[in-house]
């Protein structure tokens, strides 16, 4: 299910009207946590299973479904680069803006050489005014940060490389 900007705005307006400071939603496919902060809502999301592609059946009228539109080409700096041997990538969970720190002027979440665990927050991707925490996803050492702070990213863009440790 794809949400439009209007859907998200409606959900946020509903949340703003409620007295709660946190919403935790879990389905078999994903977990979503929204928290109210002085600056607005922050979001953490986690995919629990790999999504599967669904092909629509013919609509019965003899007309074929509309062909999907080609995806926009990401900037050259975000085209897939070969994976360095032994490294694990940390991909952007959504399209948006990559941030290395929780707020302007704050220290970055991680630096090259830092040790991380699977649940370590290593960055934020802002999408439609929601701050999406990005977790390392593996235990290891940050080997490379691939983007500059505040750079736009596409979904799946490699944000950084982690060298796994046991």
N, C-alpha and C positions, 0 to 999 in steps of 0.2 A: 504494500500500500504506500503510495507516494503522497506526502502532504504538500499542499500549496503554501505560499507565503500567507495567504488569508487564513488558512487552517491554523497555522502556527500562531498568528496574531490573535485569533479567536481563543485558542487554548491559553495563551499568556494573559489575555484580558480576563478570562475566567479565573485563572490562578491568582491574579492581582486582586480580585474581588473576594477571595477567601482568606480566612485568618491563619492559614497554615503556612509554615516556613519551609516545608519540605514535602515533595511528592516522590514516592518510590514505586515504580511500575515495573513488574517483571512478567514476561510472557515466555513461552517455550523458545522463542527466537531471539529475544533481546531483553536487556534490563536498562531502564532509564531512571535516573535520579535527578530531580530538579530541586535546587535550594535557593531560597530568597536571601539576597545579600543587600547591603546598602546601595550598591550600584545596579541592582536588577537581579535577574535570575541567572544562576550558573547551572550547567548541565554536565552530567557524566553519563556516558552510554557504553554499553558492552554488548557485543554480539555473542550470543550463546551457542548458536549453530550456524553453519554456513547457509546463506539464503540460496534457494534454488530458483532457476529461471522458469517462468511459466509462459508457454506459447498459447495465445488466445485461439480458440476454435473458430472456424468460419461462422459468420453471423447468420447463416441460413438464408440470406436474401440474394445469395449468388455473388455479392460484392466481397472482395477480400478486405481484411482489416487494413487500416492505414499503415503504411510502412514506417518503421521507426526513423526518426531524424538522426543524421549522423551527429556524433558527439563533437563538441567544440574542441579544437586542438589546443592542448595546454601550451604555455610558453615553453620555449626551447629549453630553459633551465629546469623544466619539470618533466621532460621526456624521460622514459625509463632508461636508466643506466644499468650496465651489467652489475649483477650482485657480486661484491667482493667475496672471495672464497672464505667460507666459515662464518660469514656475517649474517645477522638477522635484521631485516628492515623493520622500521616502525612507520606504518603507512598512515596517511591522513584518513580519519574515519568518515569525513564528509568534505565537500568542497567548502572553502571559506578562506579565512586569513589565519596564517600560522603565527603564533606568539610563543616566544621562549620563556616569558616571565608571566606571573599572575596579574601584573598591572604595570603601567609605565613607571620606569624608575626602580622597579624591584629587581632583585637578583634573579637570574635565570633559574628555571627548575633544575637543569643539569648543564654540566660543561663536559667537553671531551675529557675522557679519563675517569669520570665519575662512575662508581659502581651503582647498579640499579637492580631492583627486583621486578618480578612480573607486574606487581601492582603500583610501582613507582610512577607518579605523574611526571612526564618528561616535557610536556608542552600543552598548549591550548590551541584549538582551532575554533575560531569564532564563525558561526554560521547564523545568519538572520538574528543577530543580537544575542544569541545564546552561546555561552562559553562551554565548549566540549573538551573535557579533560582527555588527554592522550596518555595512555599507559604504555610502559616499556614492552610489556607482553612476554618478556623473557628475562632471566637473570643473567647479568653480564656487566660489561664495561662499555660506556659510550665511546665509540670509535670515531664517529664523524657526524657532524650536524650539517645537513645538506642544504639548508635554506637560510636566508637572512630573516631576521625578525620582521614581522608585519608583511611578509610576502604572501600573495594570494596562492592558494593551492587547490588542486583538484582532488576528488576522492581517490584514494589509493596512492597518491604521490608519496614517495619515500621522504620522510622528514629527517630521519637519522638512521645510522647503522649501529647495531649493538654487537659486540664480540661476546658470545656466550661463554660463561664459566660454569664449572660444575661445583 
